[in-house]
């Protein structure tokens, strides 16, 4: 294979992932642009967000079998209350594991931003390059999972 063929294949793969998460990108950017809604007693993940998390191979690789089952139940609309609540935590945990996996500057910057506030954390994550696997997963995850990731990191501090 020539160098140009490899470049074209890599570009096609990135474009496919970007287009596949397109609906979630629009939804997440719209949701994160607004202020965080008042906390509710029950935190749930939407079916579209669950499908987006399962569709992203970098995030789904971080999921356990039980987490995957919970997310699939939410995506299919057959989840119990326990599965629905667990799916949010599973998606946030998978996103956190992906963040740790890429470590270094990205992880340290995210922790530093999370120490400050939700707005700074969201701005930091939105400021990652569009092609970075953590940024792709962040946008695809949806607003509720993003906020759960923030609260999880804040809980570790």
Buried (B, 14 or more C-beta within 10 A) or exposed (E): EEEEEEEEEEEEEEEEBBEBBEEBBEBBEEBBEEEBEEEEEEBBBBBBBBBBBBBBEBBBEBBEEEBBBBBBBBBEEEBEEEBBBBBBBBBBBBBBEBBEBBEEEBBEBBBEBBEEEBEBBBEBBBEBEEEEBBBBBBBBBBBBBBBBBBEBBBEEE
